[in-house]
C-alpha cells in the first residue's frame, strides 16, 4: 500500500484527478463526508487529506510515502525529502510587491513583511541587501499601507488583491507549482511502486503541456 498525502482544497482535488486518471482511483474520496483517509486495496493506494503546509512534514516523517506540496513550502522549510516531479499545476509565483510608485533607494535597511521569511532572506542576501524581516501570518498586503513594512514577499496568483490595495509586483522571486515528493526511506523500499506512479503522472503532465 502506498500512502499519499494530498493537500486539502482545490489543489488537492486537481491532484487527485491526476491520480485517478493515472489509474489510482479511490471512489470513496468523492463522497460527501468528513473522512480524511481513503483507500483502494485493489490498486494498493491510500490517500489522506492534510493541510497544504503539512504535506511535507507527513512525507519527511514517513507517515506518507509520497505527497504533493507547493514549491513555496519546499523552499521555505527545506524538508529532507526527494522531489520527484513538477506536476505543472497550482502555478503561481513568489513575488516582491510594494505600493504603486515605490522606489527602494537602498539607503536604509529595507523592511520586508512576509510569511516566507527564509525565502525572503535568501532572495535579498543574494542581492547583498540589508533587510528587516517582519514575520506575519495573514493580511500581508496591509503591512506597507500601514507603514509596518516597505515591501512584502508573498505568493501572487492573479494579482487582484494587490491591485485592490494599491500594490504592484516589483520583482519575481521564484515561480511556484505543485511538486510530487517522496519519503527517502519509502523510496528505497518501495522504489518500483513509486517510480511507476511517478511515470504515469509524468505522462499526464506531458499531455497537459501539449494542450497549452
Buried (B, 14 or more C-beta within 10 A) or exposed (E): EBBBBBBBEEBBEBBBEBBBBBEBBBEEBEEEEEEEEBBBEEBEBBBBBBEBBBBBBBBBEEBBBBBBBBBBBBBBBEBEBBEBBBBBBBBBBBBBBBBEEEEBEEEEEBBBBBBBBEBBBBBBEEEEEEBEBBEBEEEBBBBBEEEBBBBBBBBBEEBEBBEEBEBBBBBEBEEBBBBBBBBEEBBEEBEEBBEBBBEBBBEBBEEEEEEE
